[in-house]
Amino acid sequence: QMCIRDRPRAQLKPDGAQPRQPAGTTGPFDLDRRRGLRAAVAARAHGGELVLFTSNAFGIPSAVNMALQLRRLSIEHHLVLADARETCSTAQRTWAWLGCGWSHGMQGFTKRYGGGKQVILWELWSAKWLTVARLAELKVNVLALDTDMMLLDDPYPLLRSEPIRGFQLVLPPEGSRVNLGFLYVRGASMRARGGVL
């Protein structure tokens, strides 16, 4: 796990260096419901852009680290996609400024394959793909990141440069895998009947 070395853990608490967010702007949002998804977009997206990263209860410190990395780059429009409302609520007791919503993803993995660690990951990955698709339908551009990476610079200038800005879906070379650490979808280009231009 990467961490921002010049910020001691003690300063990550909400009453420390982190500003309070207006009520209702951090969630938690039910991303499986259209109303909750629209509320999350209204509260968290900026200029039609949203940065999404997935976490369960064990990964919240890494999600907080990613949010802080984004903040250092002046990117405030993040949303943690959690596995359950309780994950968001627990995280926000410590980091009240953390934008968070939850989705159960595709159902049936546990019933079919049991409740092992891999099945939990499948549920999170399915929630990520479903939420990205739902956000794209709402014409939101989504940058989905893994929380075990380090951002050294703002990725948006690169995404808006030639020739990348001509692509509606930006993936790393290992793009054939389900578990992608970097994904950018230009939802603003979503057609009325689905799909991107």
C-alpha positions in Angstrom: 0.0 0.0 0.0 1.2 3.4 -0.9 1.0 6.3 1.6 1.6 10.0 1.5 4.7 10.2 3.5 4.5 13.9 4.5 1.1 13.5 6.2 1.3 11.6 9.6 -1.7 9.3 10.2 -2.8 11.5 13.1 -3.7 14.3 10.6 -6.0 12.0 8.6 -8.8 12.5 11.1 -11.7 14.7 10.1 -11.2 17.3 12.8 -7.5 17.7 11.9 -6.4 19.2 8.7 -9.5 18.1 6.7 -12.3 20.7 6.0 -15.8 19.7 6.9 -18.2 19.1 3.9 -21.7 20.5 3.8 -24.3 18.0 5.0 -25.5 15.6 2.3 -22.5 16.1 0.0 -20.5 13.1 1.2 -23.2 10.4 1.4 -23.5 7.6 2.0 -25.3 7.2 -1.3 -27.2 4.0 -2.4 -25.8 3.6 -5.9 -28.1 0.7 -6.7 -31.0 3.1 -6.7 -31.4 5.7 -9.4 -32.3 8.4 -6.8 -29.1 7.6 -4.8 -27.0 7.6 -8.0 -28.3 11.0 -9.1 -27.7 12.4 -5.6 -24.1 11.2 -5.7 -23.6 12.8 -9.1 -25.1 16.1 -7.9 -23.0 16.1 -4.8 -19.7 14.6 -5.9 -19.2 15.2 -9.7 -17.5 18.3 -10.9 -17.7 19.5 -14.5 -19.2 16.1 -15.5 -16.2 14.3 -14.0 -16.1 11.8 -11.2 -13.2 9.7 -9.8 -14.4 6.4 -8.5 -12.5 3.8 -6.4 -13.7 0.6 -4.9 -13.3 -0.6 -1.3 -14.6 -2.9 1.4 -14.1 -2.2 5.1 -10.5 -3.5 5.1 -9.5 -1.2 2.3 -10.8 2.1 3.5 -7.4 3.4 4.7 -6.1 2.9 1.2 -9.2 4.6 -0.2 -8.6 7.6 2.1 -5.0 7.6 0.9 -6.2 7.8 -2.7 -8.6 10.6 -1.9 -5.7 12.5 -0.2 -3.5 12.0 -3.2 -6.3 13.4 -5.5 -6.7 16.3 -3.1 -3.0 17.1 -3.4 -3.6 17.4 -7.1 -6.6 19.7 -6.6 -9.0 16.9 -7.6 -11.9 16.9 -5.0 -14.5 15.0 -7.0 -13.9 11.5 -5.7 -16.4 8.8 -4.7 -15.6 5.6 -2.8 -17.7 2.7 -4.1 -18.1 0.6 -1.0 -19.5 -2.9 -0.6 -22.1 -1.9 2.0 -23.7 1.1 3.6 -22.0 0.2 6.9 -18.6 0.4 5.3 -19.4 4.0 4.3 -20.9 4.9 7.7 -17.9 3.4 9.6 -15.4 5.2 7.4 -17.2 8.5 7.7 -17.1 8.3 11.5 -13.3 8.8 11.2 -13.1 10.7 7.8 -16.3 12.7 7.6 -15.1 14.4 4.4 -14.8 11.1 2.5 -17.4 10.9 -0.3 -18.9 7.4 -0.2 -21.6 5.3 -1.8 -22.4 1.6 -1.9 -23.5 -1.0 -4.3 -24.1 -4.8 -3.9 -23.1 -5.4 -7.6 -24.3 -8.5 -9.3 -26.0 -11.0 -7.0 -25.5 -14.7 -6.9 -21.8 -15.2 -6.6 -22.0 -16.3 -2.9 -24.8 -18.7 -3.5 -23.1 -20.3 -6.5 -19.4 -20.3 -5.3 -19.5 -19.8 -1.6 -18.3 -16.9 0.5 -14.6 -17.1 -0.1 -12.2 -14.1 -0.5 -12.3 -14.4 -4.3 -16.1 -14.3 -4.4 -16.0 -11.1 -2.4 -13.6 -9.6 -5.0 -16.0 -10.7 -7.8 -18.8 -8.9 -6.1 -16.8 -5.7 -5.7 -15.6 -5.9 -9.3 -19.1 -6.4 -10.6 -20.3 -3.4 -8.5 -17.5 -1.3 -10.1 -18.5 -2.2 -13.7 -22.2 -1.7 -13.0 -21.7 1.6 -11.3 -19.4 2.9 -14.1 -22.1 1.9 -16.7 -24.8 3.6 -14.7 -22.8 6.8 -14.3 -22.0 6.8 -18.0 -25.7 6.5 -18.7 -26.1 9.7 -16.7 -23.5 11.4 -19.0 -20.8 11.4 -16.4 -17.1 10.9 -17.3 -15.7 8.3 -14.9 -12.1 7.8 -13.9 -12.0 4.5 -12.0 -8.8 3.9 -10.1 -7.4 1.2 -7.8 -6.4 2.4 -4.4 -3.0 0.6 -4.4 -1.5 3.0 -6.8 0.3 6.3 -6.5 -0.6 9.4 -8.5 2.4 11.6 -9.2 0.5 14.0 -11.5 -3.0 15.1 -12.6 -4.2 12.5 -15.1 -6.7 14.8 -16.8 -4.3 16.8 -19.1 -3.1 13.4 -20.5 -6.7 12.2 -21.0 -7.6 15.4 -22.8 -4.5 15.4 -25.0 -4.2 14.1 -28.6 -4.7 11.3 -29.5 -6.2 10.0 -26.3 -9.1 12.5 -26.2 -10.4 10.8 -29.4 -11.0 7.6 -27.4 -14.2 7.1 -25.5 -12.8 4.3 -23.4 -9.2 4.4 -22.1 -7.7 1.2 -20.7 -4.2 0.0 -19.8 -2.6 -2.7 -22.0 -4.0 -5.4 -19.8 -7.5 -4.2 -20.7 -8.8 -7.7 -21.4 -8.9 -8.4 -17.6 -11.9 -7.7 -15.4 -9.7 -6.2 -12.6 -8.4 -3.0 -14.1 -6.5 -0.5 -12.0 -7.1 2.4 -14.4 -10.2 3.0 -16.5 -11.6 6.1 -18.1 -15.1 6.3 -19.7 -16.3 9.4 -21.4 -20.0 9.1 -20.4 -20.6 12.6 -21.8 -20.5 10.8 -25.2 -23.1 8.2 -24.3 -25.7 7.7 -26.9 -29.4 7.9 -26.0 -29.9 4.1 -26.4 -26.6 3.1 -24.7 -23.0 2.8 -25.8 -20.5 5.5 -26.4 -19.7 7.2 -29.8 
